[in-house]
Amino acid sequence: MDEIDRLQAETLKALASPRRLEIVHRLAAEAWDVGRLARELGCSQPNVSQHLAVLRAAGVVNSERVGREVHYRLADDEVLLACSIMRGVLLRRLRRLADLSEADASPDVSDAPPSAARAAAAPPPAPVATDPTRLLIAHH
């Protein structure tokens, strides 16, 4: 196995947490301390510290002591670009799945008896499920 493959796998593993992705998005514009991140995310400080330790070990974030606080920032802004590209891939995938689901749900009435054609022409019931493409829309 190539060393860069191993490093990429470790970095992606560190980013494979919704909470850590939230932290990465918060650190996009400026450095944050653990307490502020914890308040903003509605988590405990120890929990946020653990996530930051994983991100720091993977080289995703850097830390800097400022007085009594430790501030964290992204080690490389292109991490956000990588996350954005992956988000786009997933949104397109969800749209394709939604399109396939809609196509499967549409009855083919060309071979159906007339009563089935009338039933198929009736307005469909209101959808109950959430639009899957909304699941990955950024909330930063």
N, C-alpha and C positions, 0 to 999 in steps of 0.2 A: 504494500500500500504506500502510495506517495505521501510525503509529509504534509503537503498542502491539502490533500484530501482529508487527512486526519484532523488538521486544524479547522477546515471548513465544517466538518461534521461536529466538532466540539462547539464551534460558534453557533451553528444552527440549533444544536441541542440547547444551548444557553438561551436562545431566542424562542424556544418552543414552549413558552409559557405565556398565556394571555396577560398575566400581571406584569411580567418582565417586558413585554411589548408595550404595555401602558407606560411603564417607567421610561423606556427608550423614547417614546413619543413626547413625554413631558420634558425630557432632557434635550429635545431638538433645538429649542431656542436659547436656552440658558442653563447654567449650572444650578442645581438644587441641593439642599441639604436633606438628610434623612427625615427629620421632623416635618419639614414642609411637604415632602413627598408623601409621608404617612398620612398627614391631615388631608391632603388633596385626594388621595386614593381611598381614604376611609379604611386604612389598615393599621396594624400595630407597627411601631418602630422596629421591633426585632424582626418582624416578617419582611419589611422593606429592606432592612439591612442584609438579611439572608439573600434576597433577590439581587441586591447590588453586589454582594460578594461573588455570586455566580457570574454576573455580567462582567465584573472586574477581572475575575480569573480567566474569562474567555477573551479578554482584551477589548470588550465592547465599550466599557466606560473607564474613565480615569478618575482618580480622586485627588483632592487638594485640600489641605488643612487651611482654614481661614479662621484664625483665632481659636475658639473652642469648638467650632463646627468643622465638619468635613463636607465639602461640596463635591458633587459628582457631575460630570459632563460626558458627552459622547467622545470616545477616543477618535472616531472618524465619522464625519457627517455622511459619508456614503452608505453607512449602515441604514440610514433612513431611505436612501434611494433603493437599496436592496429590498427593504420591507415594502416600499411602495410598489415595486415591480411585482413582488409576490402577491400583494393585495390585488393588483390588476389581474394577474393570472387567475386568482380565486374568484373574483367578481365575474370574469368572462366564463369561467367554468360553471358557476351557479346560474348564470343567464342561459347557457346552453342546456343545463339540466332542466331549468324551468320551461324552456322552449320545447324540449323533448316531452316533458310531462304534459304540457298543454296539447301537443300534437297527439299523444297517446290518449288523452281524455276526449279528443274530438272524434265523434263517431263517423264512420264512413257510411253515409246513407244511400249511396248509389245502388247497392244491392239489397237494401232493406225493403220490407213491405211498406205500403203507404202509411200505415198507422205508426210504424217506427220512424218514418221520415217526419211525421208531424211531431212526434215526441222529441226528436232530435232538434227540431226547429224551435221548441219552447225555450224561453230564456233559462240559462243555467242558474242554479241556486247561488246565492252570494258566497264567495270564497271564505273559508274559515281560517285557513293557514296564512301565516305571514309570508309576504313576498320574500323568497330566499335571497334575492340580490341585496336586500336591505341589511342582511345579517353582518356583512363585512364593511359597511360604510364607516369611514373613519369618524371617530368621536373626540378628536383632540382639539 
